[in-house]
Amino acid sequence: MDFNQKRLEKQQYVDDILKQYMASSDYKYDQIIYEAMSYSLMAGGKRVRPILMLTAYEISGGQNTTEVEAFMAAMEMIHTYSLIHDDLPAMDDDDYRRGRLTCHKKFGEDIAILAGDALLNHAYEIMTEACIHREPSLIVKALLAMKEIATAAGTQGMIGGQVVDMVDKSNINLNMIEFIHLHKTSAIIEASLTAGAYLAGASEEEVEHFRSIGRCIGLAFQIQDDILDITSTTEVLGKQVGSDHKNGKATYVALKGLEASKSEVAHLMKKALEELQQLQGDRKEFLKAFILYLRNRKK
């Protein structure tokens, strides 16, 4: 398998799905909101979460990829909404994302807030629509997948992590950082895998293996982000480096040191690969290679 070619093919597949599911309007008055939504959604990126969802679906025996497409699009829309809001002056106050102006720098804070809200709401619209049009025997699988995504995006997941990330920065400790990482980053990555598995009809045992894999990947992914925030450049990363320091955030790297952080990333990715071996089937090669790709990423 040529992993890089396969990865790029999957990224293009995700981009095509996003274009298909992107909202639009026939009216001239509200075009700016669709422009802002599309500006951020189609800005590129690795498309990690929908690719993980598709991969879990395939490993779990899914045969008809159209069954998972709406949920892949929804996950990327939810991820993009979180980035738009993360970049706002009230949050991280960043000017660049993926090598271009952030949504609020391009369209203003008011439209950026609404664009994030609109992407989140549209994600639930297309998932609900996908559930409604399922065959009766498949509706429960789709609802389980939707519940995984909804929980991971809410106060028990991403929003909960963001809240802790924003408050009491002076007294933050390693336990709090782990809470932030588990909820703000890992929860959505876990849900990408578990939703894909549910859509394919995986057993609860298989779903939990995917949850464990996602947790390891998610924690490692965020620690790697902390590492890159101090070791990379704005040109390579496509966003401002040193943002955490600027905003007074204590990070895993700040508390544990650079070398210990790199070791933890390697340890977590090793655990993810070990958990992957517990799954049955012969379609695990891409996920194994994707985990290694994420471990060694530079942006």
KESE-650055 format. One record per residue: x, y, z of N, C-alpha, C in turn. Coordinates in nm, 2 decimals, decimal comma. Each point is the difference from the previous one (the first is absolute). Example, Ala and Ser with C-alpha at 12.3 -4.5 7.8 and 13.67 -1.06 7.14 Angstrom:
2
1,32  -0,57  0,78  -0,09  0,12  0,00  0,09  0,12  0,00
-0,04  0,11  -0,07  0,09  0,11  0,00  -0,08  0,11  0,08
END
This chain:
299
0,08  -0,12  0,00  -0,08  0,12  0,00  0,09  0,12  0,00
-0,03  0,10  -0,09  0,06  0,13  0,00  -0,08  0,09  0,09
0,05  0,01  0,13  -0,08  0,07  0,10  -0,03  0,14  -0,04
0,11  0,08  -0,04  -0,03  0,14  -0,03  -0,10  0,02  -0,11
0,01  -0,08  -0,10  -0,10  0,01  -0,11  -0,14  -0,03  0,05
-0,01  -0,11  0,08  -0,13  -0,04  0,06  -0,05  0,11  0,09
0,08  0,06  0,08  -0,04  0,11  0,09  -0,05  0,12  -0,08
0,07  0,04  -0,11  -0,04  0,11  -0,08  -0,13  -0,03  -0,07
-0,02  -0,12  -0,04  -0,13  -0,04  -0,06  -0,11  0,01  0,10
0,02  -0,04  0,12  -0,10  0,01  0,10  -0,03  0,15  0,04
0,10  0,08  0,00  -0,02  0,15  0,02  -0,08  0,06  -0,11
0,02  -0,04  -0,12  -0,07  0,05  -0,11  -0,15  -0,05  0,00
-0,01  -0,12  0,05  -0,14  -0,06  0,01  -0,08  0,08  0,11
0,07  0,04  0,11  -0,06  0,08  0,10  -0,04  0,14  -0,06
0,09  0,06  -0,07  -0,03  0,13  -0,06  -0,12  0,00  -0,09
-0,01  -0,11  -0,08  -0,11  -0,02  -0,09  -0,13  -0,01  0,08
0,00  -0,07  0,11  -0,12  -0,02  0,08  -0,04  0,13  0,07
0,10  0,08  0,04  -0,03  0,13  0,06  -0,07  0,09  -0,10
0,05  0,00  -0,12  -0,06  0,09  -0,10  -0,15  -0,05  -0,02
-0,02  -0,13  0,00  -0,13  -0,05  -0,02  -0,10  0,04  0,11
0,05  0,00  0,12  -0,09  0,03  0,12  0,01  0,14  0,05
0,08  0,08  -0,06  0,01  0,14  0,04  -0,14  0,08  -0,02
-0,04  0,07  0,09  -0,13  0,08  -0,01  0,01  0,11  -0,10
-0,11  0,04  -0,06  0,00  0,11  -0,10  -0,14  0,06  0,01
-0,01  0,12  -0,07  -0,12  0,07  0,00  -0,03  0,07  -0,13
-0,13  0,01  -0,04  -0,03  0,06  -0,13  -0,02  0,15  0,02
0,01  0,05  0,12  -0,03  0,14  0,03  0,14  0,08  -0,01
-0,01  0,12  -0,03  0,12  0,09  -0,01  0,04  0,06  0,13
-0,10  0,01  0,10  0,02  0,08  0,12  0,09  -0,07  0,10
0,00  -0,13  0,00  0,08  -0,08  0,10  0,12  -0,07  -0,05
0,05  0,04  -0,12  0,10  -0,08  -0,06  0,13  0,00  0,08
0,02  0,11  0,08  0,13  0,01  0,07  0,02  -0,11  0,10
-0,11  -0,05  0,06  0,02  -0,11  0,10  0,04  -0,13  -0,07
-0,05  -0,03  -0,12  0,04  -0,12  -0,07  0,15  0,02  -0,05
0,03  0,12  -0,04  0,14  0,03  -0,04  0,10  -0,03  0,12
-0,04  0,05  0,11  0,09  -0,01  0,12  0,01  -0,15  0,05
-0,12  -0,07  -0,01  0,01  -0,14  0,04  0,09  -0,08  -0,10
-0,02  0,02  -0,13  0,08  -0,07  -0,10  0,15  0,04  0,01
0,02  0,13  0,03  0,14  0,05  0,01  0,08  -0,08  0,10
-0,06  -0,03  0,12  0,07  -0,07  0,10  -0,01  -0,15  -0,02
-0,11  -0,05  -0,05  -0,02  -0,15  -0,02  0,09  -0,05  -0,11
0,02  0,08  -0,10  0,08  -0,05  -0,12  0,14  0,06  0,00
0,05  0,03  0,12  0,14  0,06  0,01  0,11  -0,11  -0,01
-0,04  -0,12  -0,01  0,10  -0,11  0,00  0,01  -0,07  0,13
0,11  -0,05  0,03  0,02  -0,07  0,12  0,01  -0,15  -0,03
0,04  -0,08  0,11  0,03  -0,14  -0,02  -0,13  -0,08  0,00
-0,11  0,05  0,04  -0,13  -0,07  0,00  0,01  -0,13  0,09
0,07  0,02  0,11  0,03  -0,12  0,08  -0,13  -0,07  0,05
-0,10  0,08  0,05  -0,11  -0,06  0,06  -0,09  -0,08  -0,09
-0,04  0,06  -0,12  -0,08  -0,08  -0,09  0,07  -0,12  -0,06
0,14  0,02  -0,02  0,07  -0,12  -0,05  0,00  -0,11  0,11
0,02  0,04  0,12  -0,01  -0,11  0,11  -0,14  -0,06  0,00
-0,10  0,08  -0,02  -0,14  -0,06  0,00  -0,01  -0,10  -0,11
0,04  0,04  -0,12  -0,01  -0,09  -0,11  0,08  -0,13  0,02
0,12  0,02  0,05  0,09  -0,12  0,03  -0,06  -0,09  0,10
-0,06  0,05  0,10  -0,06  -0,09  0,10  -0,12  -0,07  -0,06
-0,08  0,07  -0,08  -0,11  -0,06  -0,07  0,04  -0,12  -0,09
0,11  0,02  -0,07  0,05  -0,10  -0,09  0,06  -0,12  0,08
0,08  0,03  0,10  0,05  -0,11  0,09  -0,11  -0,08  0,06
-0,11  0,06  0,03  -0,11  -0,06  0,07  -0,09  -0,08  -0,10
0,03  0,00  -0,13  -0,07  -0,08  -0,09  -0,10  0,08  -0,09
0,00  0,13  0,02  -0,09  0,08  -0,08  0,03  -0,01  -0,15
-0,10  -0,01  -0,08  0,02  -0,02  -0,15  -0,05  0,12  -0,08
-0,10  0,07  0,05  -0,06  0,11  -0,08  0,04  0,14  0,06
0,11  0,06  -0,05  0,05  0,12  0,06  -0,10  0,12  0,00
-0,10  -0,01  -0,09  -0,10  0,11  0,01  -0,07  0,00  0,13
0,00  -0,11  0,07  -0,07  0,00  0,14  0,07  0,09  0,10
0,13  0,03  -0,02  0,08  0,07  0,10  0,03  0,14  -0,05
-0,03  0,04  -0,12  0,04  0,12  -0,06  -0,05  0,12  0,08
-0,13  0,00  0,03  -0,06  0,12  0,07  0,06  0,02  0,13
0,03  -0,11  0,07  0,07  0,01  0,13  0,14  0,05  -0,01
0,07  -0,04  -0,10  0,14  0,05  -0,03  -0,01  0,15  -0,02
-0,09  0,04  -0,08  -0,02  0,15  -0,03  -0,03  0,07  0,13
-0,09  -0,05  0,08  -0,05  0,06  0,12  0,12  0,01  0,10
0,08  -0,10  0,01  0,12  0,01  0,09  0,09  0,10  -0,04
0,03  0,02  -0,13  0,09  0,10  -0,04  -0,06  0,14  0,02
-0,13  0,01  -0,02  -0,06  0,13  0,03  0,01  0,04  0,15
-0,02  -0,10  0,08  0,01  0,03  0,15  0,14  0,04  0,03
0,10  -0,07  -0,05  0,14  0,03  0,02  0,03  0,14  -0,05
-0,05  0,04  -0,11  0,03  0,13  -0,06  -0,07  0,11  0,08
-0,12  -0,03  0,05  -0,07  0,10  0,08  0,08  0,03  0,13
0,06  -0,11  0,05  0,08  0,02  0,13  0,13  0,08  -0,03
0,05  -0,02  -0,12  0,12  0,08  -0,03  -0,03  0,15  -0,02
-0,11  0,03  -0,07  -0,05  0,13  -0,02  -0,01  0,07  0,14
-0,07  -0,06  0,09  -0,02  0,06  0,13  0,13  0,00  0,08
0,08  -0,10  -0,01  0,13  0,00  0,07  0,09  0,12  -0,04
-0,01  0,04  -0,12  0,08  0,11  -0,05  -0,05  0,14  0,04
-0,12  0,01  0,05  -0,06  0,13  0,03  0,08  0,08  0,10
0,00  0,13  0,00  0,07  0,08  0,10  -0,03  -0,04  0,15
-0,13  -0,04  0,02  -0,03  -0,04  0,14  0,06  -0,14  0,04
0,05  -0,07  -0,10  0,06  -0,13  0,03  0,15  0,01  -0,02
0,05  -0,05  -0,11  0,15  0,00  -0,02  0,05  0,12  -0,08
-0,09  0,08  -0,06  0,03  0,12  -0,07  0,11  -0,02  -0,11
-0,02  -0,10  -0,09  0,09  -0,03  -0,10  -0,03  0,06  -0,13
0,10  0,04  -0,08  -0,03  0,07  -0,13  0,01  -0,10  -0,12
0,07  -0,11  0,02  0,01  -0,09  -0,11  -0,03  -0,15  0,04
-0,06  -0,07  -0,10  -0,04  -0,14  0,01  0,02  -0,06  -0,13
0,08  -0,11  -0,01  0,02  -0,07  -0,12  0,06  0,09  -0,11
0,08  0,09  0,04  0,08  0,08  -0,09  -0,08  0,12  -0,06
-0,12  0,03  0,06  -0,08  0,11  -0,05  -0,06  0,07  0,12
-0,06  0,12  -0,03  -0,06  0,08  0,11  -0,11  -0,09  0,06
-0,01  0,02  0,13  -0,11  -0,07  0,08  -0,13  0,06  -0,04
-0,11  -0,07  0,03  -0,13  0,05  -0,05  -0,04  0,14  0,06
0,04  0,02  0,12  -0,04  0,13  0,06  0,09  0,12  -0,06
0,12  -0,03  -0,05  0,08  0,10  -0,06  -0,05  0,03  -0,14
-0,05  -0,11  -0,06  -0,05  0,02  -0,14  -0,14  0,06  -0,01
-0,09  -0,04  0,09  -0,14  0,04  0,00  -0,05  0,09  0,11
0,08  0,01  0,11  -0,04  0,07  0,12  -0,05  -0,10  0,10
0,00  0,04  0,13  -0,03  -0,08  0,11  -0,15  -0,05  -0,01
-0,09  0,09  -0,03  -0,14  -0,03  0,00  -0,03  -0,11  -0,10
0,05  0,01  -0,12  -0,03  -0,11  -0,10  0,08  -0,13  0,03
0,12  0,01  0,06  0,07  -0,12  0,04  -0,08  -0,08  0,10
-0,05  0,07  0,10  -0,08  -0,06  0,11  -0,12  -0,08  -0,07
-0,07  0,08  -0,09  -0,11  -0,06  -0,06  0,03  -0,12  -0,10
0,12  0,01  -0,06  0,04  -0,10  -0,09  0,03  -0,13  0,08
0,07  0,02  0,11  0,02  -0,12  0,09  -0,13  -0,06  0,04
-0,09  0,08  0,05  -0,13  -0,05  0,04  -0,08  -0,07  -0,11
0,01  0,06  -0,12  -0,07  -0,06  -0,12  0,06  -0,14  -0,03
0,13  -0,01  0,00  0,07  -0,13  -0,03  -0,05  -0,11  0,10
0,00  0,04  0,13  -0,04  -0,09  0,10  -0,15  -0,05  -0,02
-0,08  0,10  -0,03  -0,14  -0,03  -0,02  -0,02  -0,09  -0,13
0,07  0,04  -0,10  -0,02  -0,07  -0,13  0,05  -0,15  0,02
0,10  -0,02  0,08  0,05  -0,13  0,03  -0,11  -0,09  0,05
-0,08  0,05  0,10  -0,11  -0,07  0,05  -0,11  -0,02  -0,10
-0,02  0,10  -0,08  -0,10  -0,01  -0,11  0,03  -0,12  -0,09
0,12  -0,01  -0,04  0,03  -0,11  -0,10  0,00  -0,13  0,06
0,04  -0,01  0,13  0,00  -0,13  0,07  -0,14  -0,04  0,03
-0,09  0,09  0,04  -0,14  -0,03  0,02  -0,06  -0,05  -0,13
0,02  0,07  -0,11  -0,05  -0,04  -0,13  0,05  -0,14  -0,04
0,12  -0,03  0,03  0,06  -0,13  -0,03  -0,07  -0,11  0,08
-0,03  0,03  0,13  -0,08  -0,10  0,08  -0,14  -0,02  -0,05
-0,07  0,11  -0,04  -0,13  -0,01  -0,05  -0,01  -0,09  -0,12
0,09  0,01  -0,09  0,00  -0,08  -0,12  0,06  -0,13  0,00
0,04  -0,05  0,12  0,05  -0,14  0,01  -0,11  -0,10  -0,01
0,04  -0,12  -0,04  -0,09  -0,11  0,01  -0,03  -0,02  0,15
-0,12  -0,05  0,04  -0,03  -0,01  0,14  0,10  -0,08  0,08
0,06  -0,10  -0,06  0,10  -0,09  0,07  0,13  0,07  0,03
0,02  0,11  -0,07  0,13  0,08  0,01  -0,01  0,12  0,08
-0,12  0,04  0,04  -0,02  0,13  0,07  0,07  0,00  0,13
-0,01  -0,10  0,08  0,06  -0,01  0,13  0,15  0,02  -0,01
0,06  -0,06  -0,10  0,15  0,01  -0,02  0,03  0,15  -0,02
-0,08  0,06  -0,09  0,03  0,14  -0,03  -0,02  0,09  0,12
-0,11  -0,02  0,08  -0,02  0,08  0,12  0,11  -0,02  0,10
0,05  -0,12  0,02  0,11  -0,03  0,09  0,12  0,08  -0,04
0,03  0,01  -0,14  0,11  0,07  -0,05  -0,02  0,15  0,03
-0,12  0,05  -0,02  -0,03  0,14  0,02  0,01  0,04  0,15
-0,04  -0,09  0,08  0,02  0,03  0,15  0,14  0,01  0,04
0,09  -0,09  -0,06  0,14  0,01  0,03  0,06  0,13  -0,04
-0,04  0,05  -0,12  0,05  0,13  -0,04  -0,05  0,11  0,08
-0,13  0,00  0,03  -0,07  0,11  0,08  0,07  0,01  0,14
0,02  -0,12  0,06  0,06  0,00  0,14  0,14  0,06  -0,01
0,08  -0,05  -0,10  0,14  0,05  -0,01  0,01  0,15  -0,03
-0,10  0,05  -0,06  0,00  0,15  -0,03  -0,05  0,09  0,11
-0,07  -0,06  0,10  -0,06  0,08  0,10  0,08  0,02  0,13
-0,08  0,03  0,11  0,07  0,03  0,12  0,08  -0,12  0,06
-0,04  -0,12  -0,04  0,07  -0,12  0,05  0,12  -0,03  -0,09
0,02  0,08  -0,10  0,11  -0,01  -0,09  0,07  0,13  -0,03
-0,01  0,04  -0,13  0,08  0,11  -0,05  -0,02  0,13  0,08
-0,13  0,04  0,02  -0,03  0,12  0,07  0,05  0,00  0,14
-0,02  -0,12  0,07  0,05  -0,01  0,14  0,15  0,02  0,00
0,07  -0,05  -0,09  0,14  0,02  0,00  0,04  0,14  -0,03
-0,07  0,06  -0,09  0,03  0,14  -0,03  -0,02  0,10  0,12
-0,11  -0,03  0,07  -0,03  0,08  0,12  0,12  -0,01  0,10
0,05  -0,12  0,03  0,11  -0,01  0,09  0,13  0,07  -0,06
0,01  -0,01  -0,13  0,12  0,06  -0,07  0,00  0,15  0,01
-0,12  0,06  0,02  -0,02  0,15  0,01  0,01  0,06  0,14
-0,02  -0,08  0,10  -0,02  0,05  0,14  0,12  -0,04  0,09
0,03  0,08  0,09  0,10  -0,03  0,11  0,13  -0,05  -0,06
0,05  0,08  -0,09  0,13  -0,04  -0,06  0,12  0,00  0,09
-0,01  0,08  0,10  0,12  0,01  0,09  0,02  -0,12  0,09
-0,11  -0,08  0,03  0,01  -0,11  0,09  -0,01  -0,14  -0,07
0,02  0,00  -0,13  -0,02  -0,12  -0,07  0,11  -0,10  0,03
-0,04  -0,13  0,01  0,10  -0,11  0,03  -0,01  -0,11  -0,11
0,07  -0,10  0,02  0,01  -0,11  -0,10  -0,14  -0,07  -0,01
-0,07  -0,02  0,11  -0,13  -0,06  -0,01  -0,10  0,08  -0,07
0,01  0,13  0,01  -0,09  0,09  -0,07  0,03  0,00  -0,15
0,13  -0,01  -0,03  0,04  0,00  -0,14  -0,05  -0,13  -0,07
0,01  -0,11  0,08  -0,05  -0,13  -0,06  -0,15  0,01  -0,02
-0,07  0,06  0,10  -0,14  0,02  -0,02  -0,03  0,08  -0,13
0,07  0,11  -0,02  -0,02  0,08  -0,12  0,03  -0,08  -0,13
0,11  -0,08  0,00  0,03  -0,07  -0,12  -0,10  -0,11  -0,02
-0,04  -0,07  0,10  -0,10  -0,11  -0,01  -0,13  0,05  -0,06
-0,04  0,12  0,05  -0,14  0,05  -0,04  0,01  0,09  -0,12
0,10  0,09  -0,01  0,00  0,09  -0,11  0,04  -0,06  -0,14
0,10  -0,09  0,01  0,06  -0,06  -0,12  -0,04  -0,15  -0,02
0,02  -0,08  0,11  -0,01  -0,14  -0,01  -0,14  -0,05  -0,03
-0,10  0,07  0,07  -0,14  -0,04  -0,01  -0,05  -0,01  -0,14
0,03  0,10  -0,08  -0,04  0,01  -0,14  0,07  -0,11  -0,09
0,12  -0,02  0,03  0,07  -0,11  -0,07  -0,05  -0,14  0,03
-0,03  -0,02  0,13  -0,06  -0,12  0,05  -0,13  -0,02  -0,08
-0,09  0,10  0,00  -0,13  -0,01  -0,06  0,01  -0,02  -0,15
0,10  0,05  -0,06  0,02  -0,03  -0,15  0,01  -0,15  -0,02
0,08  -0,06  0,08  0,02  -0,15  -0,01  -0,12  -0,08  0,04
-0,06  0,04  0,12  -0,11  -0,08  0,05  -0,13  0,02  -0,09
-0,02  0,12  -0,05  -0,11  0,02  -0,09  0,01  -0,08  -0,13
0,12  0,00  -0,05  0,03  -0,09  -0,12  -0,03  -0,14  0,02
0,04  -0,05  0,12  -0,02  -0,14  0,04  -0,15  -0,03  0,02
-0,07  0,09  0,06  -0,15  -0,02  0,02  -0,07  -0,01  -0,13
0,04  0,09  -0,09  -0,07  0,01  -0,13  0,02  -0,13  -0,08
0,11  -0,07  0,02  0,03  -0,13  -0,06  -0,06  -0,12  0,07
-0,06  0,03  0,12  -0,06  -0,11  0,07  0,09  -0,07  0,09
0,11  0,06  0,05  0,10  -0,06  0,09  -0,07  -0,04  0,13
0,06  -0,10  0,07  -0,04  -0,03  0,13  0,04  0,10  0,10
-0,06  0,00  0,12  0,05  0,09  0,11  0,14  -0,02  0,03
0,05  -0,12  0,00  0,14  -0,03  0,03  0,09  0,06  -0,10
-0,04  -0,01  -0,13  0,08  0,06  -0,10  0,00  0,16  0,01
-0,11  0,05  0,03  -0,02  0,15  0,02  0,10  0,05  0,11
0,00  -0,08  0,11  0,09  0,04  0,11  0,15  -0,01  -0,04
0,04  -0,09  -0,08  0,13  0,00  -0,05  0,03  0,12  -0,08
-0,09  0,04  -0,09  0,02  0,12  -0,07  0,00  0,13  0,09
-0,08  -0,01  0,10  0,01  0,12  0,10  0,14  0,01  0,06
0,05  -0,11  0,04  0,14  0,00  0,06  0,10  0,05  -0,10
-0,01  -0,05  -0,12  0,09  0,05  -0,11  -0,01  0,15  -0,01
-0,12  0,05  -0,01  -0,03  0,14  -0,02  0,06  0,08  0,12
-0,02  -0,05  0,12  0,05  0,07  0,12  0,15  0,02  -0,01
0,07  -0,11  -0,03  0,15  0,01  -0,01  0,04  0,10  -0,11
-0,07  -0,01  -0,12  0,04  0,09  -0,11  -0,03  0,14  0,04
-0,12  0,02  0,06  -0,04  0,14  0,04  0,10  0,07  0,09
0,03  -0,08  0,11  0,10  0,06  0,10  0,13  0,03  -0,07
0,05  -0,10  -0,08  0,13  0,02  -0,07  -0,01  0,12  -0,09
-0,11  0,01  -0,07  -0,02  0,11  -0,10  0,01  0,13  0,06
-0,06  0,02  0,12  0,01  0,13  0,07  0,13  0,03  0,06
0,07  -0,10  0,05  0,13  0,02  0,05  0,10  0,04  -0,11
-0,02  -0,07  -0,12  0,08  0,03  -0,11  -0,03  0,15  -0,05
-0,12  0,04  0,01  -0,04  0,14  -0,03  0,08  0,10  0,10
0,01  -0,04  0,13  0,07  0,08  0,09  0,15  0,01  -0,03
0,05  -0,12  -0,05  0,14  0,00  -0,04  0,03  0,09  -0,12
-0,09  -0,02  -0,10  0,02  0,08  -0,12  -0,02  0,15  0,02
-0,08  0,04  0,10  -0,02  0,14  0,03  0,13  0,07  0,04
0,10  -0,08  0,05  0,12  0,06  0,04  0,12  -0,04  -0,09
-0,02  -0,10  -0,08  0,12  -0,05  -0,08  -0,02  0,03  -0,15
-0,12  0,03  -0,05  -0,02  0,02  -0,14  0,00  0,15  -0,03
-0,04  0,03  -0,12  0,00  0,14  -0,05  -0,14  0,03  -0,05
-0,04  0,13  -0,01  -0,13  0,04  -0,05  -0,01  -0,05  -0,14
0,11  0,01  -0,08  -0,01  -0,04  -0,14  -0,03  -0,15  -0,02
0,06  -0,09  0,08  -0,02  -0,14  0,00  -0,14  -0,04  0,05
-0,03  0,06  0,12  -0,12  -0,04  0,07  -0,13  0,06  -0,06
0,02  0,11  -0,07  -0,12  0,07  -0,06  -0,08  0,08  0,10
0,05  0,01  0,12  -0,07  0,09  0,10  0,11  0,05  0,09
-0,03  0,10  0,09  0,10  0,06  0,08  0,06  -0,10  0,10
0,13  0,00  0,01  0,06  -0,08  0,11  0,02  0,09  0,12
0,01  -0,07  0,11  0,02  0,07  0,13  -0,14  0,06  0,05
-0,11  -0,05  -0,06  -0,13  0,05  0,04  -0,03  -0,03  0,15
0,04  -0,12  0,04  -0,03  -0,04  0,14  0,07  0,09  0,10
0,13  0,03  -0,03  0,07  0,08  0,09  -0,06  0,14  0,00
-0,03  0,05  -0,12  -0,06  0,14  -0,01  -0,13  0,01  0,09
-0,08  -0,11  0,00  -0,12  0,00  0,07  0,01  -0,05  0,15
0,12  -0,02  0,04  0,02  -0,03  0,14  -0,04  -0,14  0,04
0,00  -0,09  -0,10  -0,05  -0,14  0,02  0,12  -0,09  0,05
-0,02  -0,08  0,10  0,09  -0,10  0,04  -0,03  -0,12  -0,09
0,10  -0,06  -0,06  -0,02  -0,12  -0,08  0,08  -0,12  0,05
-0,03  -0,11  -0,06  0,07  -0,13  0,04  0,15  0,02  -0,01
0,05  0,07  -0,11  0,14  0,02  -0,02  0,06  0,09  0,11
-0,08  0,11  0,04  0,05  0,09  0,10  0,02  -0,07  0,13
-0,09  -0,09  0,03  0,01  -0,07  0,13  0,09  -0,12  0,01
0,01  -0,07  -0,12  0,07  -0,12  0,00  0,14  0,01  -0,07
0,01  0,10  -0,09  0,12  0,01  -0,08  -0,01  -0,06  -0,13
0,08  0,04  -0,10  -0,01  -0,04  -0,14  0,03  -0,14  -0,02
0,10  -0,06  0,06  0,04  -0,14  -0,02  -0,10  -0,09  0,06
-0,05  0,03  0,12  -0,10  -0,08  0,06  -0,13  0,00  -0,08
-0,03  0,11  -0,06  -0,12  0,01  -0,08  0,01  -0,08  -0,13
0,12  0,00  -0,06  0,02  -0,08  -0,12  -0,01  -0,15  0,04
0,05  -0,04  0,11  -0,01  -0,14  0,05  -0,14  -0,04  0,02
-0,08  0,09  0,06  -0,14  -0,03  0,02  -0,08  -0,02  -0,13
0,03  0,09  -0,10  -0,06  -0,02  -0,13  0,03  -0,14  -0,05
0,12  -0,04  0,00  0,04  -0,13  -0,05  -0,06  -0,11  0,08
-0,01  0,01  0,13  -0,07  -0,10  0,09  -0,14  -0,01  -0,04
-0,07  0,11  -0,01  -0,15  -0,01  -0,03  -0,03  -0,06  -0,14
0,09  0,04  -0,10  -0,02  -0,06  -0,13  0,03  -0,15  0,00
0,09  -0,04  0,08  0,03  -0,14  0,01  -0,12  -0,08  0,06
-0,06  0,07  0,10  -0,12  -0,06  0,06  -0,12  -0,01  -0,10
-0,01  0,10  -0,08  -0,10  0,00  -0,10  0,02  -0,12  -0,10
0,12  -0,02  -0,04  0,03  -0,11  -0,09  -0,02  -0,14  0,06
0,03  -0,01  0,13  -0,03  -0,12  0,07  -0,15  -0,03  0,01
-0,07  0,11  0,03  -0,15  -0,02  0,01  -0,06  -0,03  -0,14
0,06  0,05  -0,11  -0,04  -0,03  -0,13  0,01  -0,15  -0,03
0,10  -0,06  0,06  0,03  -0,15  -0,03  -0,12  -0,08  0,07
-0,07  0,05  0,09  -0,11  -0,07  0,06  -0,12  -0,01  -0,09
-0,01  0,08  -0,10  -0,11  -0,01  -0,09  0,02  -0,11  -0,11
-0,11  -0,06  -0,04  0,00  -0,10  -0,10  0,00  0,06  -0,14
0,02  -0,08  -0,10  -0,01  0,05  -0,14  0,14  0,03  -0,06
0,00  0,01  -0,13  0,12  0,02  -0,08  0,01  0,14  -0,06
-0,08  0,10  0,05  0,00  0,13  -0,06  0,06  0,10  0,09
0,10  -0,04  0,08  0,06  0,09  0,10  0,12  0,07  -0,04
0,05  -0,03  -0,12  0,13  0,05  -0,05  0,01  0,15  0,00
-0,11  0,06  -0,06  0,00  0,14  -0,02  0,00  0,08  0,14
-0,09  -0,05  0,09  0,00  0,06  0,13  0,13  -0,01  0,07
0,07  -0,11  -0,01  0,13  -0,01  0,06  0,10  0,10  -0,06
0,00  0,02  -0,13  0,08  0,09  -0,06  -0,04  0,15  0,03
-0,13  0,02  0,02  -0,05  0,13  0,03  0,04  0,04  0,14
0,00  -0,09  0,09  0,05  0,03  0,14  0,15  0,04  0,00
0,08  -0,07  -0,08  0,14  0,03  -0,01  0,02  0,14  -0,07
-0,08  0,03  -0,10  0,00  0,13  -0,06  -0,03  0,11  0,10
-0,10  -0,02  0,08  -0,04  0,10  0,10  0,11  0,02  0,10
0,07  -0,11  0,04  0,10  0,00  0,10  0,12  0,09  -0,05
0,03  0,00  -0,13  0,11  0,06  -0,06  -0,03  0,14  -0,07
-0,12  0,04  0,02  -0,04  0,12  -0,08  0,08  0,12  0,05
0,01  0,10  -0,10  0,07  0,12  0,03  -0,09  0,12  0,00
-0,13  -0,02  -0,03  -0,09  0,11  0,00  -0,14  -0,04  0,03
END
